[in-house]
Amino acid sequence: MRAFSQFINGFFRENPVFVLVLGMCPTLATTSSLEKAIGMGLATTFVLVCSNFIISFIKQWVPDEVRIPIFIVVIATFVTLVKLIMAAYFPDLKAALGIFLPLIVVNCIILGRAEAFASKNGVVESITDGLGMGVGFTLALGLLGSVREILGSGSLLGIPFFNGVSTYTQTIFILAPGGFLTLGLFMAFFNYLALRKHARPGGEDKK
């Protein structure tokens, strides 16, 4: 039960995008389409799980003075592996993600979970945490990418919406302003749900 609770923690209560507001650069840059959003989410999830596993496994041998550089080296190793896999099997997706794929190395979600969780907990718990946070990040990107692609391009993964009538689409949604607008609306919705939960009898302290 504890493992399941830790896994779903990244979906709602500590969603990296909508609640913790982390990883905003890749979130806004790669959600103009669902394909790019899912690609970035899965790549980040892979790096999260693998780096959490290794960091949790080696934490007892890592001196505190050099733990951050070592964490970054571990993360960079798996990011390089992701880049090579994408270059071999998904070259178009790799090209679409561009510079934001190697920038996973400095994604604050990954380094933050390594420092705050994996370096202080066991291997199984760290893998579960990385998987939950990664899936939560992927779901957030997928939601943003779906809304922006449908409203901005009138299609989703090549499937046309609005009967192919372009007058119903708003190009702003696949541009930067549309990204900020869509993200803000989702964050407002998550904050509303949190406030409602706190306001219920037996909930957390009302403020």
FIMAR-638410 format. One record per residue: y, z, x of N, C-alpha, C in turn. Coordinates in steps of 0.05 Angstrom, whole numbers, padded with zeros to 5 digits, always signed. Each point is the difference from the previous one (the first is absolute). Example, Ala and Ser with C-alpha at 12.3 -4.5 7.8 and 13.67 -1.06 7.14 Angstrom:
# residues 2
-00114+00156+00264+00024+00000-00018+00024+00000+00018;+00021-00014-00007+00024+00001+00016+00022+00014-00015;
# end
This chain:
# residues 207
-00024+00000+00017+00024+00000-00017+00025+00000+00017;+00000+00016+00022+00023+00000+00018+00005-00027+00012;-00022-00014+00008+00003-00026+00012+00012-00020-00020;-00009+00002-00025+00011-00018-00020+00029+00005-00005;+00008+00026-00001+00028+00008-00004+00017-00010+00023;-00011+00002+00025+00015-00010+00023+00003-00031-00001;-00021-00013-00010+00001-00029-00002+00021-00010-00019;+00001+00011-00025+00019-00009-00020+00028+00011+00005;+00003+00017+00019+00027+00012+00006+00021-00022+00006;-00009-00021+00014+00018-00021+00007+00006-00020-00022;-00014+00003-00023+00005-00018-00022+00026+00007-00015;+00003+00025-00007+00023+00009-00016+00016+00022+00013;-00012+00023+00004+00015+00024+00009+00014-00005+00027;-00012-00014+00018+00012-00006+00026-00002-00029+00007;+00006-00017-00020-00001-00028+00005+00020-00007+00022;-00009-00014+00021+00018-00005+00023+00025-00015-00007;+00000-00017-00020+00023-00017-00006+00017+00013-00021;-00011+00007-00023+00015+00008-00023+00008+00030+00000;-00014+00016+00016+00005+00029+00000+00011+00008+00028;-00014-00006+00021+00008+00008+00027+00021-00019+00012;+00003-00024-00012+00020-00020+00009-00004-00006+00030;-00024-00007+00007-00006-00008+00028-00007-00029+00001;+00003-00012+00024-00008-00028+00004+00017-00019-00017;+00026+00005-00002+00017-00017-00017+00003-00029+00010;+00000-00003+00027+00004-00027+00011-00022-00019-00009;-00026+00006+00006-00021-00018-00009-00002-00001-00031;+00007+00022-00013-00001+00000-00029+00018-00021-00012;+00025+00000+00009+00020-00019-00011-00005-00029+00010;-00010-00002+00025-00001-00027+00012-00025-00015-00008;-00022+00014-00007-00025-00014-00005-00009+00000-00030;+00018+00008-00018-00008+00002-00028+00013-00022-00017;+00009-00022+00013+00010-00022-00015-00022-00016-00014;-00025+00005+00009-00023-00012-00013-00024+00020+00001;-00018-00002-00019-00023+00018-00001-00018-00004+00024;-00004-00025+00009-00017-00005+00022+00009+00014+00026;+00026-00002+00006+00010+00013+00024-00001+00030-00003;+00005+00010-00024+00000+00029-00005-00028+00012+00004;-00020-00014-00011-00028+00010+00004-00009-00002+00029;+00008-00022+00013-00007-00004+00028+00012+00022+00017;+00025+00007-00004+00013+00021+00016-00013+00027-00007;-00006+00005-00026-00012+00025-00008-00027+00004+00012;-00017-00020+00000-00027+00002+00011+00000+00004+00030;+00018-00015+00013+00003+00003+00029+00008+00028+00008;+00020+00011-00015+00009+00027+00005-00022+00021-00006;-00015-00005-00021-00022+00019-00007-00021+00001+00022;-00007-00024+00011-00019-00001+00021+00010+00016+00025;+00025-00004+00007+00011+00014+00023+00001+00030-00005;+00008+00008-00025+00002+00028-00007-00027+00014+00002;-00021-00012-00012-00026+00013+00001-00011+00002+00028;+00001-00022+00015-00011+00000+00027+00015+00018+00019;+00027+00000-00001+00016+00017+00017-00004+00029-00007;-00001+00007-00026-00005+00028-00008-00026+00009+00010;-00020-00017-00001-00027+00008+00009+00000+00006+00030;+00011-00018+00016+00001+00003+00029+00017+00024+00008;+00023+00003-00012+00018+00022+00007-00012+00027-00007;-00013+00001-00023-00013+00025-00008-00023+00007+00019;-00013-00021+00009-00024+00004+00018+00009+00009+00028;+00022-00010+00010+00008+00006+00028+00021+00022+00002;+00009+00011-00023+00023+00018+00000-00003+00024+00019;-00025+00010+00002-00004+00024+00017+00003-00006+00030;-00001-00025+00007+00003-00007+00029+00028-00011+00006;+00017-00002-00019+00027-00012+00004+00020+00022+00005;+00013+00001+00023+00021+00020+00005+00024-00005-00018;+00012+00022-00009+00023-00002-00019+00023-00016+00012;+00003+00001+00026+00023-00013+00013-00001-00031-00002;-00024-00011-00003-00003-00029-00001-00013-00010-00025;-00001+00017-00020-00016-00008-00024+00013-00025-00015;+00027-00001-00001+00012-00022-00015-00005-00027+00015;+00004-00002+00026-00007-00025+00014-00029-00008-00004;-00018+00020+00001-00028-00006-00003-00006-00010-00029;+00013+00013-00020-00003-00009-00027+00009-00029-00003;+00022-00007+00012+00011-00027-00002-00019-00020+00013;-00012+00007+00022-00019-00018+00014-00024-00005-00018;-00010+00022-00013-00022-00003-00019+00007-00019-00023;+00023+00005-00012+00009-00016-00022+00004-00029+00008;+00012-00005+00024+00005-00027+00009-00026-00015+00005;-00021+00014+00009-00026-00012+00004-00011-00012-00025;+00002+00015-00022-00011-00011-00025+00019-00021-00013;+00025+00002+00005+00019-00021-00009-00007-00026+00014;-00005+00001+00026-00008-00024+00015-00025-00012-00011;-00019+00018-00007-00026-00010-00012+00005-00014-00026;+00018+00011-00017+00006-00012-00025+00013-00027+00004;+00019-00002+00019+00013-00026+00006-00020-00021+00009;-00019+00008+00017-00021-00020+00009-00018-00009-00023;-00007+00019-00017-00017-00008-00023+00015-00018-00019;+00025+00006-00005+00016-00018-00018+00005-00027+00012;+00005+00000+00027+00004-00026+00013-00025-00017-00001;-00023+00012+00000-00025-00015-00001-00008-00009-00028;+00004+00018-00020-00011-00006-00026+00022-00005-00022;+00024+00011+00004+00021-00003-00019+00026-00008+00013;+00001-00023+00013+00024-00007+00016+00025-00004-00017;-00004-00010-00025+00023-00004-00017+00013+00027-00009;-00017+00019-00006+00010+00026-00007+00013+00014+00024;-00012-00003+00023+00013+00011+00025+00027-00012+00004;+00003-00026-00004+00026-00013+00004+00020+00010-00021;-00010+00004-00025+00018+00009-00021+00010+00028+00004;-00017+00017+00011+00008+00028+00006+00019+00002+00024;-00003-00019+00018+00018-00002+00023+00002+00025+00017;+00024+00007+00007+00005+00023+00018-00008+00026-00012;-00003+00002-00027-00006+00025-00012-00029+00009+00004;-00017-00019+00008-00028+00007+00007-00001+00017+00026;+00011-00009+00022+00000+00017+00024+00017+00025-00003;+00019+00000-00018+00017+00024-00004-00015+00022-00015;-00025-00005-00008-00016+00022-00011-00002+00022+00020;+00002-00007+00026-00003+00021+00021+00021+00022-00004;+00024-00007-00009+00020+00021-00003+00005+00007-00029;-00019-00007-00017+00002+00008-00028-00002+00030-00003;+00021+00012-00011+00001+00030-00001-00022+00012-00017;-00012-00016-00018-00022+00011-00016-00023+00007+00019;-00007-00019+00018-00023+00004+00017+00004+00022+00020;+00023-00001+00014+00005+00020+00020+00004+00028-00013;+00012-00001-00024+00004+00025-00014-00026+00014-00008;-00020-00016-00010-00026+00011-00008-00015+00009+00025;+00003-00015+00022-00013+00008+00025+00010+00027+00010;+00026+00004-00001+00012+00025+00010-00004+00023-00020;+00005-00006-00026+00000+00022-00020-00028+00007-00009;-00019-00019+00000-00026+00006-00011-00024-00004+00019;-00003-00024+00011-00023-00005+00017-00002+00018+00024;+00023+00007+00012-00001+00017+00024-00005+00030-00006;-00003+00006-00026-00004+00028-00008-00024+00004-00017;-00015-00021-00007-00022+00002-00018-00025-00015+00011;-00022+00004-00013-00025-00011+00009-00002-00030-00005;-00021-00012+00010-00004-00029-00001-00002-00010-00028;-00017+00012-00016-00005-00009-00027+00025+00002-00017;+00014+00023+00002+00025+00004-00015+00021-00021+00009;+00001-00006+00025+00020-00019+00010-00005-00028-00009;-00026-00008-00001-00007-00026-00010+00007-00002-00030;-00006+00021-00015+00006+00000-00028+00030-00001-00005;+00015+00014+00016+00029+00000-00003+00011-00028+00007;-00009-00012+00021+00009-00027+00008-00007-00021-00021;-00024+00002-00012-00008-00019-00020+00017+00004-00025;+00004+00025-00008+00016+00005-00024+00029-00010+00003;+00012+00007+00023+00027-00009+00005+00002-00030+00002;-00020-00012+00012+00000-00029+00003-00003-00015-00026;-00018+00011-00017-00004-00013-00027+00025+00005-00017;+00012+00024+00002+00025+00005-00014+00022-00019+00008;+00002-00005+00027+00020-00019+00010-00005-00028-00010;-00026-00008+00001-00008-00027-00010+00007-00003-00029;-00007+00020-00016+00006-00002-00029+00030-00002-00005;+00016+00015+00015+00029-00001-00003+00010-00028+00007;-00009-00011+00023+00008-00027+00007-00009-00020-00020;-00024+00004-00010-00011-00019-00020+00017-00001-00026;+00008+00024-00009+00017+00002-00024+00026-00015+00005;+00013+00007+00022+00026-00013+00007-00003-00030+00003;-00021-00008+00014-00005-00029+00005-00005-00015-00026;-00015+00012-00018-00007-00013-00026+00025-00004-00016;+00016+00021-00003+00024-00002-00017+00020-00020+00012;+00004+00002+00026+00020-00018+00013-00009-00029-00001;-00026-00005+00004-00010-00028+00000+00001-00012-00029;-00008+00016-00020+00000-00010-00027+00029-00006-00009;+00018+00020+00004+00028-00004-00009+00015-00020+00017;-00006-00001+00026+00015-00017+00018-00010-00028+00003;-00027-00003-00001-00012-00027+00004-00013-00011-00025;-00005+00017-00020-00012-00009-00025-00030-00005+00003;-00013+00013+00021-00028-00003+00004-00011+00024+00014;-00027+00002+00000-00013+00022+00015-00025-00010+00012;-00001-00001+00027-00022-00011+00015-00006-00029-00009;+00021-00015-00005-00003-00028-00008-00004-00004-00030;-00003+00021-00015-00004-00003-00029+00028+00001-00014;+00008-00021-00014+00027-00001-00011+00003+00019-00024;+00023+00012-00003+00008+00016-00023+00022-00015-00015;+00006+00010-00024+00022-00011-00016-00005-00030-00007;-00026-00008+00000-00006-00028-00007+00013-00020+00020;+00005+00010+00024+00011-00018+00020+00029-00006-00003;+00014+00014-00019+00028-00005-00004+00017+00016+00020;+00013-00014+00018+00015+00013+00022+00025+00015-00009;+00009-00006-00024+00025+00013-00009-00004+00030-00006;-00025+00009-00002-00006+00028-00005-00001+00016+00026;+00001-00013+00023-00002+00014+00025+00027+00006+00012;+00001+00021+00016+00025+00009+00013-00006+00001+00030;+00011-00019+00015-00005-00002+00028+00007+00025+00015;+00019+00016-00010+00009+00024+00014-00023+00019+00005;-00021-00001-00016-00022+00020+00003-00017-00006+00025;+00001-00024+00011-00015-00005+00025+00018+00002+00024;+00026+00007-00005+00019+00004+00021+00003+00030+00005;+00015+00007+00021+00003+00029+00007+00012+00017-00023;+00021-00009-00014+00011+00016-00021-00021+00007-00022;-00017-00020-00007-00021+00004-00019-00020+00020+00009;-00005+00001+00026-00019+00019+00012+00011+00029-00004;+00025+00003+00007+00012+00027-00004+00001+00008-00029;+00006-00018-00018+00001+00006-00028-00027+00008-00011;-00021-00016+00006-00026+00006-00010-00010+00027+00012;+00004+00004+00026-00008+00025+00012+00014+00024-00013;+00026-00003-00005+00015+00022-00012-00010+00007-00028;-00008-00020-00015-00010+00005-00027-00027+00015+00001;-00017-00009+00018-00026+00014+00002+00003+00029+00010;+00018+00004+00019+00005+00027+00010+00012+00018-00023;+00017-00012-00016+00011+00015-00022-00022+00008-00020;-00018-00018-00005-00022+00006-00018-00018+00022+00011;-00006-00001+00026-00017+00021+00012+00015+00027-00001;+00026+00000+00005+00015+00025-00002+00001+00011-00028;+00001-00018-00020-00001+00009-00028-00026+00013-00006;-00022-00012+00009-00026+00013-00005-00002+00027+00013;+00010+00002+00025-00001+00026+00014+00017+00021-00015;+00023-00007-00010+00017+00019-00015-00013+00008-00026;-00014-00018-00013-00014+00007-00025-00023+00020+00006;-00014-00005+00022-00022+00018+00007+00011+00028+00006;+00022+00002+00015+00012+00026+00006+00010+00014-00024;+00008-00015-00021+00011+00012-00024-00021+00011-00019;-00025-00008+00004-00021+00010-00018-00006+00029+00005;-00009+00014-00021-00008+00028+00004-00023+00002+00020;+00003+00018+00019-00020+00003+00021+00004-00018+00023;+00020-00017-00001+00006-00019+00022+00014+00015+00022;+00011-00015+00020+00014+00012+00022+00027+00011-00009;+00014+00014+00017+00025+00012-00007+00020-00021-00010;+00013+00006-00021+00020-00018-00011+00026+00002+00016;+00012-00022+00006+00025+00000+00014+00019-00020-00012;
# end
